[in-house]
Amino acid sequence: MKNFISFFLTSLLLGTPAFAFAVSYENLSADQKRQLYRSCGTAADKPRCEARQLARLKAQAAHNPTGAEALYDKMDLGKARLRNRLQRERATDNKRRIETTRRTYRQLQSTDDHNTRRRDFLNELRLGRLACMTETKPGNARRQCLDRLQNEIRDKMRAPSSADPVLNQGK
């Protein structure tokens, strides 16, 4: 920390701002190198110390706020740009697919299978309920009529008719 403060103060005295000095670490002048490698005293430890000081200088350059902002933007850590790009691509793909495969209701083919076919006992149930509601008086008689009708329909639902080919396929 003491080295950094002295480095910063000397860079101010020499007239070169610290961030400008840190950004151009590839082409250092002799004075700048002497200032940077000042703490590397012994000859045996000098190459490692110089490499360490140069790495520290590069790290300081990377922590420049404007440079760090650009770096983080390039890294796209939150995947915001990727997410926006994927959303745009999916939206255009969906528009293209809808335009090529869109059909109106009139163009759809009607299906006739066991999911769309109304069962006969449901029609009987509806007609029977209507008859109970219109022909019997409100109260106990109407409730008995609806209960009797419900029991009959339940028995029909439990035993499928032999005329229904969809329900008797497995037999």
C-alpha positions, 0 to 999 in steps of 0.5 A: 500500500505504501508503494502504491501511495508513493507511486501515485504521488510521484506520478502526480509530481512528474505530471503523468496521471496514475491512470494514464501510466497504468494503462500504458504499461507496455511501453514504459520509459526508463524513469517509470520503470525505475519508479515501478521496480524501486522496491525490487532491491536484491539481484537474486529476487529481481526477475520475480519482483519485476514480474510481480510489480508488472502484474500489480500494475496490470491489475490496477489498470483493470480496476480503472472504473471506466475500464472495469465497466467496459470489461464487465459489460463485455463479460455480460455476467448477468446475461442481459445481452444474451437474454435480449438477443434470444428474446428478439430471435424467438419473437421473430421466429414466432412471427414467421412461424405464425404467418406461415402456419396460421389457419382460420377456424373455417380451415380447421378440420373437424374431428370425430372421435371419442373426445368430441362425440357426445355420449347418448347417456348424456343426452338422456340425462339432459332430457330426463332432468328437463322432464323431472323439472317440468312435469313434477311438482317442486319438493320431495317428488321432484327430488325423488325423480332426479335421484331415480334418474341419476341412479339410472344414468350411473348404472348405464355409465358403469356398463358400457353399451355394446354399440359403442365401438370406441369403448369396446376396442380392447375386447 
